[in-house]
Amino acid sequence: MMISKNELPVAVIGAGPVGLAAAAHLVARNLHPIVFEKGESVGSALLSWGHVRVFSPWKYNIDDAACALLERGGWKAPAPDYLPNGREIVEDYLLPLASVAEIASGLKLGATVLAVARDGLDKVSSDKRDNTPFVVRYADAEGEHDVVVQAVIDASGTWSQPNPIGLNGLAVPGEVTSSDLVSYGIPDVIGSRRADYLGKRTLVVGSGHSAINVALALMELQASDPKTEVLWALRHHGVERLLGGGLNDQLPERGALGLAAKKAMDDGRLQMLTSFSARTIVRDGDRLVVSSIVNGTPRDVEVNRVVVTTGFRADFSFLRELRVDIDPTVEAPPALAPLIDPNFHSCGTVPPHGVEELKHPEKDFFIVGSKSYGRAPTFLMKTGYEQVRSVVAEIAGDHVAARQVQLVLPETGVCSADPGGKPSSACCGGPAPATVDACCVADAVAKVGGQAGCGCGPEIDRSIRVTEGA
């Protein structure tokens, strides 16, 4: 008996927060998800930064459909105002969600997707293409397998594809061959990687909050061993952009990071290198010599370790046989790219979007989550939840609901919990540090950045539905 295309399952690539939210929405629409996760656990990318606390509380980190599915089985949501770290998100949310019968039955761990194509059609074949199912080829411990599905949602993320140190987007000579002394993202320098960094000289490259996290963690080691040195390299001129943009943030956890980083700069515990451009890395025993240009002057920076926090990029290699349309600059779907271009937008200024902005020439194929943003670093987890709600509605044939975008993203952040993960007793992240003339953390961060303040007050509701990962 032939099975119609609409009776086939839907493939979800990636079992992170957005991928499992897609699975929950599919279950809510009476569609069967097959979820492919190359890691040995759901949320494997989050576990790699499991020691890092996110910037917004639980109440903004849980998808509505996922919550309904979990509560049906008696699950109790974590304290809404607590700020979880990556491991807590996996253990307290993603693992229970993955255990729901309708999701667990189609979950494949340790399954790396090798390719996606139309069943029996290559990329150039057009006849009956839109009505032909997809085939997903994946590899696991038992070998390679093909699964036929009606639609594909790629939520594989970008975490496994970090940008290299080179200012031109390329690895500099010596970077790859020195890989055992070069780390990417947010290594656990206080915990599992402590021995690698304690008493060592480390160069941190990057200007975002990942870089701030790493630099501040290294300074905690410095308190234990004064021989621990921290050099922080920014690829642009001066720290004004960092203080006025990345650190001037209404999310209280990010605000606290900003204040701590500013104080460390003022105290001289952070050696700042601005207008930094690495040229080569040469290994000398257990040391690395990073030949660079710093403020227009050649300089050899000698360190024991390098941590590169310069963002991530998407992997499109397994989509070669699909008709995927990607903006050449941002590497996002063309309709979405101008809305998220980091040259013009922060995470709060990205307008609401759904299936119309995520469509590709390949019908019933969608890229969602951080991968849909390509090289833009402004992705919010809550945005991903709205993406999959819209996409799943489209796959289910509810085209009206798919186009009723339900998410509003104001430019301010979530001011509802303090950096310690406890409910705030004051506005915008709790009371300001005593050294700053301000009414709260967010107000202090704004003033440190040279602004008049955050403008908070009892008449302003600053609690909004946004969140992000690391």
C-alpha positions in Angstrom: 0.0 0.0 0.0 1.4 3.4 -1.1 1.8 6.0 1.6 0.9 9.5 0.6 3.5 12.3 1.1 1.3 14.0 3.7 1.3 10.8 5.8 5.1 10.7 6.0 7.0 12.1 9.1 8.7 15.5 9.2 12.5 15.6 9.7 14.0 18.0 12.2 17.8 18.4 12.1 19.1 19.3 15.5 17.8 18.6 19.0 18.5 21.9 20.7 15.9 24.3 22.1 14.6 25.3 18.6 14.7 21.8 17.1 12.8 20.3 20.0 10.3 23.2 20.0 9.7 22.3 16.3 9.1 18.7 17.3 6.6 19.9 20.0 4.7 22.0 17.4 4.6 19.1 15.0 3.1 16.8 17.7 0.5 19.5 18.5 -0.4 19.5 14.8 -0.7 15.6 14.8 2.4 15.3 12.6 5.2 12.8 13.4 8.7 14.3 13.9 11.9 12.5 13.3 14.7 14.4 15.1 18.3 13.9 14.1 20.9 14.9 16.7 24.6 14.3 16.0 25.5 14.5 19.6 25.0 11.8 22.2 22.5 13.9 24.1 19.8 16.4 23.2 21.1 20.0 23.6 24.7 18.8 23.0 25.7 22.3 21.9 24.3 23.8 25.1 26.3 21.3 27.1 29.5 22.5 25.6 28.8 25.9 27.3 26.8 24.4 30.1 28.8 26.4 32.7 27.5 29.7 31.2 24.4 31.4 32.6 22.0 32.8 30.0 20.8 36.4 30.1 17.1 36.0 30.7 15.0 33.9 33.1 13.2 30.6 32.6 9.9 32.2 31.7 11.4 33.4 28.4 13.3 30.2 27.6 10.4 27.7 27.2 8.4 27.3 24.1 4.6 27.4 24.5 3.8 24.2 22.6 6.7 22.4 24.4 5.4 23.6 27.8 1.9 22.3 27.0 3.2 18.9 26.0 5.4 18.7 29.1 2.7 19.8 31.5 0.4 17.1 30.1 2.7 14.6 31.7 2.9 16.4 35.0 6.1 18.4 34.4 6.6 21.4 36.6 8.3 24.4 35.0 11.4 25.8 36.9 11.1 29.0 38.9 10.2 31.5 36.3 12.6 34.3 37.4 15.7 32.1 37.7 18.5 32.5 35.2 19.6 29.0 34.1 22.9 28.0 32.7 23.3 25.8 29.6 23.4 22.6 31.5 20.3 23.4 33.5 18.4 24.2 30.3 19.3 20.7 29.0 18.6 18.8 32.3 15.5 20.6 33.4 13.8 21.3 30.1 15.2 19.6 27.0 15.7 16.1 28.5 12.2 16.0 29.9 10.9 17.3 26.5 12.8 14.6 24.6 11.3 12.0 26.9 7.8 12.7 25.8 6.6 9.6 24.0 5.6 11.4 20.7 9.1 12.9 20.5 11.1 10.1 22.0 9.8 7.6 19.4 11.4 9.6 16.6 14.5 10.8 18.3 17.8 9.6 16.8 20.9 10.5 18.9 24.4 10.1 17.5 22.9 10.6 14.1 24.8 12.9 11.7 22.9 14.1 8.7 25.1 13.6 5.6 22.7 14.8 2.9 19.1 15.8 2.1 17.6 15.5 -1.3 14.3 14.9 -3.1 13.6 11.2 -3.3 14.8 10.1 -6.8 15.5 13.6 -8.0 18.8 15.5 -8.1 19.0 19.3 -7.8 18.4 20.0 -11.5 15.3 17.8 -11.8 12.1 19.9 -11.8 9.4 17.5 -12.9 6.9 16.9 -10.0 9.5 18.2 -7.6 7.2 20.0 -5.2 5.1 16.9 -4.7 8.1 14.5 -4.2 9.1 13.5 -0.7 12.6 14.2 0.7 15.1 11.6 1.6 17.4 12.3 4.6 20.7 10.3 4.7 22.3 10.0 8.1 25.1 8.0 9.7 25.1 6.5 13.1 27.2 3.8 14.9 25.5 1.1 12.7 26.2 2.8 9.4 24.4 4.9 6.8 20.6 5.0 6.5 18.0 6.8 4.4 14.6 8.0 5.7 11.8 9.4 3.5 10.0 12.4 4.9 7.4 15.0 3.7 9.2 18.1 4.9 12.6 19.1 6.4 13.2 21.7 9.2 16.9 22.4 9.6 17.6 23.6 13.1 21.2 22.4 13.2 22.6 25.7 14.5 26.1 27.1 14.0 27.9 26.1 17.1 30.1 23.5 15.4 31.3 26.1 12.8 33.2 28.8 14.8 34.7 31.7 12.8 38.6 31.6 12.8 40.8 34.3 14.1 41.6 36.0 10.8 40.1 39.4 10.2 39.3 38.3 6.7 37.3 35.3 7.8 40.1 32.9 7.2 42.3 30.9 9.6 45.7 32.6 9.8 48.8 30.4 9.0 49.6 28.3 12.0 46.1 28.5 13.6 45.0 25.0 12.5 48.3 23.3 13.4 48.2 24.9 16.9 44.7 23.8 17.5 45.5 22.1 20.9 46.4 25.5 22.3 43.6 27.4 20.5 40.0 27.2 21.7 36.7 28.6 20.3 33.5 29.7 21.9 33.4 29.7 25.8 35.7 27.1 27.3 35.1 26.2 30.9 38.3 27.9 32.2 37.1 27.8 35.8 35.9 24.2 35.8 37.0 21.4 33.5 39.6 23.4 31.7 41.1 25.1 34.8 44.5 23.5 34.6 44.9 24.7 31.0 44.6 28.4 32.0 45.6 28.7 35.6 48.9 30.6 35.8 49.0 31.0 32.1 49.0 33.9 29.7 45.8 33.9 27.5 44.8 36.0 24.6 41.0 36.4 24.2 39.9 37.6 20.7 36.4 39.1 20.2 34.2 41.9 21.3 30.9 40.2 22.2 29.5 38.8 25.4 31.2 35.4 24.9 34.5 37.3 25.0 33.5 39.1 28.2 32.5 35.8 29.8 35.8 34.3 29.1 37.8 37.3 30.1 36.0 37.6 33.5 36.4 33.9 34.1 40.1 34.2 33.5 40.3 37.0 36.0 38.7 34.7 38.6 41.7 32.4 38.0 43.9 35.5 38.4 42.6 35.9 41.9 43.8 32.3 42.7 47.1 32.7 40.9 48.4 36.2 40.1 50.6 34.7 37.3 47.4 34.3 35.3 47.5 37.0 32.7 44.6 38.1 30.4 45.0 40.0 27.1 41.8 41.0 25.4 42.0 41.8 21.7 39.3 43.8 20.0 39.3 43.9 16.2 37.9 47.5 16.1 39.4 50.7 17.3 39.0 51.6 21.0 36.5 50.3 23.5 33.7 52.8 22.9 31.7 50.5 20.7 32.0 47.8 23.2 30.9 50.0 26.1 28.2 51.9 24.2 26.7 48.9 22.4 27.5 45.4 23.6 27.7 46.3 27.3 25.0 48.9 27.3 22.2 46.4 27.5 19.0 46.2 29.4 19.3 42.5 30.1 20.6 42.5 33.7 23.0 39.6 33.4 24.7 41.3 30.4 24.6 44.6 32.3 26.5 43.0 35.2 29.1 41.6 32.8 29.6 45.0 31.3 30.1 46.7 34.6 32.5 44.0 35.8 34.5 44.3 32.5 34.6 48.1 32.7 36.0 47.9 36.3 38.6 45.3 35.3 39.8 47.6 32.5 40.0 50.6 34.9 41.9 48.5 37.4 44.4 47.4 34.7 43.7 43.7 35.2 42.7 43.4 31.5 45.4 44.3 29.0 43.4 45.7 26.1 44.6 45.4 22.5 42.5 47.4 20.1 42.4 47.5 16.3 43.8 44.0 16.5 44.5 41.8 13.5 46.3 38.5 13.8 48.6 37.6 10.8 50.3 34.3 11.8 50.6 32.0 14.8 53.9 30.3 15.4 54.3 27.6 18.0 57.3 27.7 20.3 57.1 24.7 22.7 54.1 25.4 25.0 53.9 29.0 23.9 52.3 30.7 20.9 53.7 33.8 19.2 50.8 35.6 17.5 52.2 38.0 15.0 49.7 40.9 14.8 48.9 44.4 13.9 47.8 46.4 17.0 46.7 50.0 16.5 48.5 50.0 13.2 51.8 48.8 14.7 53.3 45.3 14.2 53.5 43.4 17.4 54.3 39.8 18.4 52.0 38.7 21.2 53.4 35.8 23.2 50.9 33.7 25.1 50.2 30.2 26.3 46.6 30.0 25.1 44.3 31.7 22.6 40.5 31.8 22.9 38.7 32.9 19.8 35.2 34.3 20.3 34.5 35.9 16.9 31.1 34.3 16.1 29.9 31.4 14.1 28.9 30.5 10.6 26.4 28.0 9.0 27.2 24.6 7.4 25.3 24.2 4.1 27.4 21.2 2.8 24.7 18.6 3.4 22.1 20.7 1.6 23.9 20.6 -1.8 21.1 18.7 -3.6 18.4 21.1 -2.5 17.5 24.5 -4.0 18.5 26.7 -1.1 18.6 30.5 -1.6 21.1 32.2 0.7 22.0 35.9 0.8 25.6 36.3 -0.2 26.5 38.7 2.6 24.7 37.5 5.7 24.2 33.9 4.6 20.5 34.0 5.6 17.4 33.5 3.5 17.2 36.6 1.2 13.9 37.9 2.6 15.3 37.7 6.2 18.8 39.0 5.5 18.1 42.7 5.4 16.0 42.4 8.6 18.9 41.0 10.6 22.0 42.5 9.0 24.2 43.2 12.0 25.4 46.4 10.3 22.0 47.9 11.0 20.2 45.8 13.6 20.6 44.6 17.1 18.6 41.6 18.4 15.9 44.0 19.7 15.4 45.8 16.4 14.8 42.7 14.3 11.2 42.9 13.1 8.9 39.9 13.7 9.1 37.3 10.9 7.9 33.8 10.0 7.4 31.5 7.1 7.4 34.2 4.4 10.9 35.3 5.4 12.2 31.7 5.8 11.0 30.3 2.5 13.4 28.8 -0.1 12.8 27.7 -3.7 12.7 24.2 -2.3 9.1 23.8 -1.1 8.6 22.3 2.4 12.3 22.9 3.3 13.1 25.5 6.0 16.2 26.7 7.9 15.3 27.9 11.4 17.0 29.0 14.6 20.5 30.5 14.7 21.4 28.9 11.4 18.7 30.9 9.7 20.6 34.0 10.8 23.7 32.9 9.0 26.6 35.1 10.2 24.4 37.6 12.1 25.0 37.3 15.8 21.6 38.8 16.9 19.6 35.6 17.2 17.2 35.2 20.1 15.9 31.9 21.3 12.3 33.2 21.5 12.6 34.3 17.8 13.4 30.7 17.0 10.3 29.5 18.8 8.1 31.8 16.7 9.9 30.7 13.6 9.0 27.0 14.1 5.4 27.8 15.2 5.0 29.6 11.8 6.8 27.0 9.8 5.0 24.0 11.3 1.6 25.7 10.7 2.6 26.1 7.0 3.6 22.4 6.8 0.3 21.4 8.4 -1.6 23.5 5.7 -2.7 26.2 8.1 -1.4 29.0 5.9 -3.4 31.7 7.8 -1.8 30.9 11.2 1.6 30.6 9.6 1.4 34.2 8.5 0.0 35.6 11.8 3.4 36.4 13.4 2.8 36.6 17.1 6.1 37.8 18.5 7.0 41.4 19.3 10.6 42.3 20.0 11.0 45.8 21.6 14.5 47.3 21.6 14.9 47.0 25.4 15.7 43.7 27.1 14.4 41.6 29.9 14.6 43.4 33.2 13.0 40.9 35.5 15.8 39.0 37.4 19.1 39.9 38.9 22.4 38.3 37.8 22.4 35.8 40.6 19.4 34.1 39.2 16.9 35.3 41.8 13.8 37.4 41.5 14.6 41.1 41.5 13.3 43.3 44.2 14.0 46.4 42.2 13.6 47.5 38.6 15.9 46.4 35.8 18.1 43.8 37.4 18.2 44.9 41.0 20.0 47.8 42.8 22.9 49.5 41.1 26.5 49.1 42.5 27.2 51.6 45.2 30.0 53.2 43.1 27.5 54.3 40.4 24.9 57.0 40.8 22.0 55.1 39.3 18.7 53.5 40.3 19.3 50.0 39.1 21.7 47.8 37.2 20.4 48.7 33.8 20.5 52.4 34.6 24.1 52.0 35.8 25.1 50.2 32.6 23.6 52.9 30.5 25.4 55.6 32.4 28.7 53.7 32.2 28.2 53.7 28.4 27.9 57.5 28.4 24.1 57.7 28.2 21.7 59.6 30.5 20.3 56.3 31.9 17.9 53.6 31.0 14.8 55.7 31.6 13.2 53.2 33.8 10.4 54.0 36.1 7.1 52.6 37.5 5.1 53.6 34.5 7.3 51.6 32.1 6.8 47.8 31.7 10.2 46.4 30.8 9.2 42.7 30.9 9.2 41.3 27.4 9.2 37.9 25.8 12.7 37.6 24.5 15.7 35.5 25.3 18.9 34.2 23.9 21.5 31.5 24.3 25.1 32.1 25.3 
